[in-house]
Amino acid sequence: MADSARARKLAERIQQVVAQMLDTRVKDPRLGFVTVTDVRVTGDLQHADVFYTVLGDDEERAGSALALESAKGIIRSEVGKQTGIRLTPTLAFHLDAVPETAAHLEQALADAARRDAQVQALAKSATYAGEADPYRKHEDDDESDEAEA
């Protein structure tokens, strides 16, 4: 079992190698503007999950997924050469859902801000249903309280 520091270093190196390979050696026309966002390596260093994002629509994402799958062999062999470890980990490419999640959260925050502004506008023009301070004592009550004391 490898320690977590070694797995983290290997994951960082795999991320660099994969990004470099996508930039320079993989010439598949289906490959869109791909960014490698994260790599996670199992504790035994036998498997690496590569997370990526693609700039564009669903068609470009699907084409990039096919291009990555077809280039997996040459990318893995280059990872093996550049890392120098005894057993090269298998690679699995996963489309990262972070941009969609971030867009959804941004939309939710914008909706909340819009609703807060509406509530503030209503609060400025609001008036009390009864008196402004229903617990205020009348002056007559204050005098009678002082007289009793």
GIZI-V317801 format. One record per residue. RES is the residue in three letters. PHI is phi as a letter, one per 30 degrees, with the letter a starting at -180 (none if undefined). OMEGA is omega in whole degrees, -180 to 180 (* if undefined). BURIAL is I if it has 16 or more other C-alpha atoms within 10 Angstrom, else O. Layout:
((RES & PHI & OMEGA & BURIAL) (RES & PHI & OMEGA & BURIAL))
This chain:
((MET & none & 180 & O) (ALA & d & 178 & O) (ASP & d & -175 & O) (SER & d & 178 & O) (ALA & d & 179 & O) (ARG & d & 178 & O) (ALA & d & 180 & I) (ARG & d & 178 & I) (LYS & d & 178 & O) (LEU & d & 179 & I) (ALA & d & 178 & I) (GLU & d & -179 & O) (ARG & d & 178 & I) (ILE & d & 179 & I) (GLN & d & 179 & I) (GLN & d & -178 & O) (VAL & d & -179 & I) (VAL & d & 179 & I) (ALA & d & 179 & I) (GLN & d & 180 & O) (MET & d & 180 & I) (LEU & d & -178 & I) (ASP & d & -170 & O) (THR & c & -169 & O) (ARG & c & -179 & O) (VAL & d & -176 & I) (LYS & c & -180 & O) (ASP & d & -179 & O) (PRO & d & 179 & O) (ARG & d & -177 & I) (LEU & d & 180 & I) (GLY & d & 178 & I) (PHE & d & -174 & O) (VAL & c & 175 & I) (THR & b & 177 & I) (VAL & d & -175 & I) (THR & c & -176 & O) (ASP & a & 172 & I) (VAL & b & 177 & I) (ARG & b & -179 & I) (VAL & c & 177 & I) (THR & d & -177 & I) (GLY & d & 179 & O) (ASP & c & 177 & O) (LEU & i & -177 & I) (GLN & c & -177 & O) (HIS & b & 178 & I) (ALA & b & 174 & I) (ASP & c & -178 & I) (VAL & c & 179 & I) (PHE & c & -176 & I) (TYR & b & 173 & I) (THR & b & 179 & I) (VAL & b & 176 & I) (LEU & d & 179 & O) (GLY & k & -176 & O) (ASP & c & -177 & O) (ASP & d & 179 & O) (GLU & d & 178 & O) (GLU & d & 177 & I) (ARG & d & -180 & I) (ALA & d & 178 & I) (GLY & d & 179 & I) (SER & d & 178 & I) (ALA & d & 178 & I) (LEU & d & 180 & O) (ALA & d & 178 & I) (LEU & d & 180 & I) (GLU & d & 180 & O) (SER & d & -180 & O) (ALA & c & -176 & I) (LYS & e & -178 & I) (GLY & d & -179 & O) (ILE & d & 177 & O) (ILE & d & 180 & I) (ARG & d & -180 & I) (SER & d & 178 & O) (GLU & d & 175 & I) (VAL & d & 179 & I) (GLY & d & 180 & I) (LYS & d & -173 & O) (GLN & d & 179 & O) (THR & d & 177 & O) (GLY & i & 178 & O) (ILE & d & -173 & O) (ARG & d & 180 & O) (LEU & c & 180 & O) (THR & d & -179 & I) (PRO & d & 173 & I) (THR & d & -179 & I) (LEU & c & 174 & I) (ALA & b & -179 & O) (PHE & c & -179 & I) (HIS & b & 176 & I) (LEU & d & -177 & I) (ASP & d & -178 & I) (ALA & c & -177 & O) (VAL & d & -179 & O) (PRO & d & 179 & O) (GLU & d & 179 & O) (THR & d & 179 & O) (ALA & d & 178 & O) (ALA & d & 179 & O) (HIS & d & 179 & O) (LEU & d & 177 & O) (GLU & d & 179 & O) (GLN & d & 179 & O) (ALA & d & 178 & O) (LEU & d & 178 & O) (ALA & d & 177 & O) (ASP & d & 179 & O) (ALA & d & 179 & O) (ALA & d & 179 & O) (ARG & d & 179 & O) (ARG & d & 176 & O) (ASP & d & 178 & O) (ALA & d & 178 & O) (GLN & d & 179 & O) (VAL & d & 178 & O) (GLN & d & 179 & O) (ALA & d & 178 & O) (LEU & d & -179 & O) (ALA & d & 180 & O) (LYS & d & -177 & O) (SER & c & -178 & O) (ALA & d & 175 & O) (THR & b & -180 & O) (TYR & d & 179 & O) (ALA & d & 178 & O) (GLY & b & 176 & O) (GLU & d & -179 & O) (ALA & d & 178 & O) (ASP & b & -176 & O) (PRO & d & -177 & O) (TYR & c & -179 & O) (ARG & d & -180 & O) (LYS & d & 176 & O) (HIS & d & -178 & O) (GLU & d & 179 & O) (ASP & d & 179 & O) (ASP & d & -179 & O) (ASP & d & -180 & O) (GLU & d & -178 & O) (SER & d & 177 & O) (ASP & d & -180 & O) (GLU & d & -180 & O) (ALA & d & 180 & O) (GLU & d & -177 & O) (ALA & d & * & O))
